[in-house]
């Protein structure tokens, strides 16, 4: 194996390790998402999970086409979840927030 091939092999191994680490981190984020009830935290975690799945989907050198398709579906799912949470954040939670539209002509 010449020097260029060794470098390519080393780079491929490093990419594989990075993808594995990102996958494990994404699983940890999914666990954190299920363990928190704070809406803002859930929104941010869902956005990060979606972003991670998009990044994993792009790594065609590390994952099979079927796996990349699964990552794409998961990215769409988590993006939709984050969008749903974002819409919930826009809703009034009680107190004067319920009267804001009527008082200030908002919405």
N, C-alpha and C positions, 0 to 999 in steps of 0.2 A: 504494500500500500504506500503510495507516495504521499508527500506532504499535503498536497491539495485535497486528496481523498480523505486523509486523516482529519484535516480541518473541517471538511464537509460532514464527516461522520460525527465529529465532536459537536458541531453546530446542530445537527439533527438530534443528537442525544439531549443537548441543552434545551432545544425547543420541546422535545417530548416531556422532559422534566417540568418545564414551565407550564405546559398544557395540563399535565397531571395536577400540579399545584393549583392552577386556576380552577380546575374541576372540583378539587377537594374544598377550596375556599368557597366556591359557589354552593356546594352542599351545606357548608357551615352557615352561609348566609340564609339558606332556605330554612335551616333549623332555627336560626335567630328570628326570622320572620314569624315563624309559628309560635315562638316564645314571647313575643312582645305584643302588647295591646295598644301602644302609643301610635296613633294614626300617622303622625309625621315620620316617626321612625320606620313604620311599615312601608310608607310611601317611598322613602329613600332606599330602603333595603330592596324593595321590589324593583326599583329603577336599576340598582346595581346588579341585581340578579339578571335582569333582562340584558343589560350591557355585557355582562360576562358571557352569557349564552351566545350573544352575537359574535363576540370575539372568538369563542370556541368554535362556532360554526365556520368561521373563516380559516381555520387551521386544517386545511384539507390534506396537508402532509402528515398530520398526526392521527386523523380520524377517518373512518370509512365514510363513503357517501351517505349511507344509511344513518350513521351517527350524526353527521353534519345536518341531515334533514331533521333528525330529532331535536338537535340544538336549535334549529330554526323555529320549529314548532314551539319549543319551550320559551324562546325569546319572545315570540308573539304572545304566548299565554301570559308571561310576566309583564310585558308591556301593557297588555289589556288590563291586568290586575292593577298595575301602577296608575293607569288612566282612571280606573274606577275609584281608586283611593283618592286621587287628586280631585275628582268631582265631589267626593264626600267631604273633603277638606273645605270646599267652597260653601258648603251648607252651614247655616247658622246653627249654633249649638245650644241656644237657650239665652236667657237673660235679655239684655237689650238687643242682642244680635237678631232676635226674631223680629223686632220692630224696625230694624234698619231700613229695609226696602220701603216701608210705608213712611217713615220719618224723613228719609233723605231722598226719596225718589230714585232709589237704586234698584236695579234689576227690574 
